[in-house]
Amino acid sequence: MTLSLVTAGESHGPALVAILSGLPAGLVLDREAIDRDLRRRQEGYGRSPRQRIESDEVEVLAGLRHGRTLGTPLALVVRNGDHANWEWGMSPWPPEGEPSGKGTKPVTLPRPGHADLAGAQKYGLADVRDALERASARQTAVAVAAGAVAKALLREIGVEVEGTAVAGTDSAEIDAARADRDTLGGVVEVRARGVPPGLGSYASKDTRLDARLAAALMGIQAVKGVEIGDGFALATLRGSAAHDEIEPDRRRATNRAGGIEGGVSNGEEVVVRAAMKPLPTLMRPLRSVDLATGEPGEALVERSDTSAVEALAVVAEAAVAFELARAAREKFGGDALGDFVAAHRAYLERLP
Ligand SMILES: Cc1cc2nc3c(=O)[nH]c(=O)nc-3n(C[C@H](O)[C@H](O)[C@H](O)COP(=O)(O)O)c2cc1C
């Protein structure tokens, strides 16, 4: 039994969609808890006016009845309020009537640091918008909704996941960058408490929990570095100062490993960090080339955040929660929620 997630949706298209399969039947979902995470993703200092247009809310189309999962695929939707301004430009079918609203002219000035140029080359696109709409981090909204479902499942076995921004949140620095029409990045940390020992496996590299969490975080837009536990700092220490000695009760007084050894959770808090690069759309645009003419030009300027590190903390929390929930489904299985919870309890009882 495993958990899987497929998402679809463009930044200014009608909606973002997620399908989760592999949930047990009988998990109670709280609509307000999911919407609260969607709101948290929209907050944070340095966001663009887009966040005032959107007031994200989850809709459920399948897999839920009277607030309880059915054990069948769960279909989630988050609508794009801004689509009203892009109805012609982002119409899924050939648009009718005269061009109106936004997105009516092709984008030919790719932004450095975005998928714009590489995407246009890869897919043979004349309008860079065909690449940037899906590459945009707007799709993280529905991933946060999926993460909220994963957190509800994890809570049933006593696991709590929380993400916070730990660098790049200084409002004066963000104001200064905005005044210079520039952008900033930062660092986020996600901690998961109550993770039982034994999630993930050293059996192969794709089952290692550290590798899976790194991929989950690196899969988020603008994440360029991931650390597990003390990560890069460990490289400069002696072994005697870098590892977590085992006490008679099998616990540790330190947690430099970030709760994972040999690709397996060891029962300590799971601690991971992700580094976010400065956002690549600048109001003072970087040098680029016009793909239509070959002439030098300035990159597209499109409404954009100055900093999104606090939003990343919420997105990273969702990504870690989803991956831990997936590992927990693999270990404890069960078609009904009670089977899953009972398998977890029996496993803990088996541990000395
Ligand atoms: C929550 C969140 C919000 C973002 N908002 C913006 C933004 O407003 N402007 C921007 O240029 N990039 C933004 N990004 C980053 C880009 O989506 C990302 O840098 C780009 O798609 C290229 O992907 P890469 O950085 O992973 O190579 C955001 C990323 C996240 C996680």
The ligand as an SDF file (V2000), in Angstrom:
LIG
                    3D

 31 33  0  0  0  0  0  0  0  0999 V2000
    5.7610   29.6520   -2.7980 C   0  0  0  0  0  0  0  0  0  0  0  0
    6.6020   30.1150   -3.9520 C   0  0  0  0  0  0  0  0  0  0  0  0
    6.3090   31.3370   -4.5520 C   0  0  0  0  0  0  0  0  0  0  0  0
    7.0780   31.7930   -5.6310 C   0  0  0  0  0  0  0  0  0  0  0  0
    6.7720   33.0090   -6.1720 N   0  0  0  0  0  0  0  0  0  0  0  0
    7.5490   33.4700   -7.1860 C   0  0  0  0  0  0  0  0  0  0  0  0
    7.3110   34.7580   -7.7450 C   0  0  0  0  0  0  0  0  0  0  0  0
    6.3860   35.4830   -7.3650 O   0  0  0  0  0  0  0  0  0  0  0  0
    8.1340   35.1920   -8.7270 N   0  0  0  0  0  0  0  0  0  0  0  0
    9.1600   34.4250   -9.2000 C   0  0  0  0  0  0  0  0  0  0  0  0
    9.8710   34.8590  -10.0810 O   0  0  0  0  0  0  0  0  0  0  0  0
    9.4060   33.1940   -8.7050 N   0  0  0  0  0  0  0  0  0  0  0  0
    8.6290   32.7060   -7.7220 C   0  0  0  0  0  0  0  0  0  0  0  0
    8.8980   31.4670   -7.2060 N   0  0  0  0  0  0  0  0  0  0  0  0
   10.0350   30.6860   -7.7430 C   0  0  0  0  0  0  0  0  0  0  0  0
    9.8540   30.1850   -9.1520 C   0  0  0  0  0  0  0  0  0  0  0  0
    8.6270   29.5000   -9.2960 O   0  0  0  0  0  0  0  0  0  0  0  0
   11.0230   29.2780   -9.5660 C   0  0  0  0  0  0  0  0  0  0  0  0
   12.2430   29.8800   -9.2230 O   0  0  0  0  0  0  0  0  0  0  0  0
   10.9990   29.0130  -11.0640 C   0  0  0  0  0  0  0  0  0  0  0  0
    9.8290   28.2880  -11.3920 O   0  0  0  0  0  0  0  0  0  0  0  0
   12.2210   28.2670  -11.6010 C   0  0  0  0  0  0  0  0  0  0  0  0
   12.3710   27.0310  -10.9820 O   0  0  0  0  0  0  0  0  0  0  0  0
   13.6960   26.6760  -10.1670 P   0  0  0  0  0  0  0  0  0  0  0  0
   14.0120   27.8910   -9.3360 O   0  0  0  0  0  0  0  0  0  0  0  0
   13.3150   25.5090   -9.3120 O   0  0  0  0  0  0  0  0  0  0  0  0
   14.7980   26.3880  -11.1310 O   0  0  0  0  0  0  0  0  0  0  0  0
    8.1510   31.0020   -6.1180 C   0  0  0  0  0  0  0  0  0  0  0  0
    8.4310   29.7730   -5.5110 C   0  0  0  0  0  0  0  0  0  0  0  0
    7.6790   29.3290   -4.4330 C   0  0  0  0  0  0  0  0  0  0  0  0
    7.9980   28.0080   -3.7910 C   0  0  0  0  0  0  0  0  0  0  0  0
  1  2  1  0
  2  3  1  0
  2 30  2  0
  3  4  2  0
  4  5  1  0
  4 28  1  0
  5  6  2  0
  6  7  1  0
  6 13  1  0
  7  8  2  0
  7  9  1  0
  9 10  1  0
 10 11  2  0
 10 12  1  0
 12 13  2  0
 13 14  1  0
 14 15  1  0
 14 28  1  0
 15 16  1  0
 16 17  1  0
 16 18  1  0
 18 19  1  0
 18 20  1  0
 20 21  1  0
 20 22  1  0
 22 23  1  0
 23 24  1  0
 24 25  2  0
 24 26  1  0
 24 27  1  0
 28 29  2  0
 29 30  1  0
 30 31  1  0
M  END
$$$$
